[in-house]
Structures are given as structure tokens and as C-alpha cells.
Amino acid sequence: MYARFWAARYGTNASSSARKMAKSLESKGDHDGVKAWNEVADVIDQQQQEKRPTARQEIVTVPSQNIS
């Protein structure tokens, strides 16, 4: 749930923003918060990776032929 919200709010910067949040909490000694925010970032990374087309999934455009 947090990952979806965070990704919607921060877009392509969502993962790095979540990791910055984890780093901030680490400096405060909040180890549970670090774990949670790193998990959020991991989910965002996974979701963004699933959305990217692989080389095989890229759309190939074939030139049309005029049939007269």
C-alpha cells in the first residue's frame, strides 16, 4: 500500500526517495523504520522493472506495403 502511494507521489524518484527516508531513519536509530522503507523501495523497484519492456517485448514496427 505504501509503495503504491509513494510511487504515485514521487514517480520515477520514488525508490530513491524511499531509500533516503530509510537512511534518515537509520541515523536516528529506527531500525524497524529502515527495514520498512527499504522494503517499500524494493517493491517500487520490482514494480518499475515489471513495467519496463525487455528487448523481446519491445514493439517492432513493420513498414506497411501499399497493395494496389
C-alpha positions in Angstrom: 0.0 0.0 0.0 2.8 2.5 0.9 4.7 1.5 -2.2 1.8 2.4 -4.5 1.2 5.7 -2.8 4.9 6.6 -2.7 5.3 5.7 -6.4 2.2 7.8 -7.3 3.5 10.7 -5.3 7.2 10.6 -6.3 7.1 9.0 -9.7 10.5 7.9 -11.1 12.1 9.2 -7.9 10.0 7.1 -5.6 12.6 4.4 -4.9 15.5 6.8 -4.2 13.2 8.9 -2.1 12.1 5.9 0.0 15.8 4.9 0.4 16.6 8.4 1.6 13.8 8.1 4.1 15.3 4.8 5.3 18.8 6.5 5.6 17.3 9.3 7.6 15.6 6.9 10.0 18.9 4.9 10.3 20.7 8.0 11.5 18.0 8.2 14.2 18.4 4.6 15.2 15.0 3.5 13.9 16.0 0.0 12.6 12.4 -1.1 12.1 11.7 2.0 10.0 14.8 1.4 8.0 13.6 -2.1 7.2 10.1 -1.0 6.3 11.3 1.8 4.0 13.8 -0.4 2.3 11.1 -2.9 1.7 8.9 -0.2 0.2 11.8 0.8 -2.1 12.3 -2.8 -3.1 8.6 -3.2 -4.1 8.8 0.0 -6.1 11.9 -1.2 -7.9 10.2 -4.5 -8.7 7.1 -2.8 -10.0 9.1 -0.4 -12.1 11.1 -3.3 -13.5 8.0 -5.2 -14.5 6.7 -2.1 -16.4 9.9 -1.8 -18.5 9.8 -3.7 -21.7 12.6 -6.2 -22.2 14.4 -6.4 -25.6 12.0 -9.2 -26.6 8.9 -7.3 -25.5 9.7 -4.1 -27.5 7.3 -3.3 -30.2 8.7 -3.8 -33.7 7.2 -1.6 -36.4 7.0 -3.2 -39.8 6.7 -0.8 -42.7 3.3 -1.1 -44.4 3.1 -2.1 -48.0 0.7 -0.4 -50.4 -1.2 -3.1 -52.2 -2.8 -1.7 -55.4 
